Amino acid sequence: MYLLDAQVGKEHIVKALLTNDEELNSFLFSLGCYEGQPITVIAKRRGGLTVSIKDGRYSIDNALAKAIII
């Protein structure tokens, strides 16, 4: 299931990152978003999601949310 389809307020585990862009992978890793890491969708908006990873909250767009498999 894509992160974009996740239920708000429920913790999920990142299973895979579907991106071939090394810079994007590095960015996600710097946020703490990698396989096996818990992630929670805080809010959904038209243009993207607000997620909680570790102790931080981040806004990500829909394209990036489709690259994260939970």
Summary of the structure (lengths in Angstrom):
residues: 70
radius of gyration: 10.6
end to end distance: 5.5
largest distance: 29.5
contacts: 183
relative contact order: 0.32
helix: 24%
strand: 39%
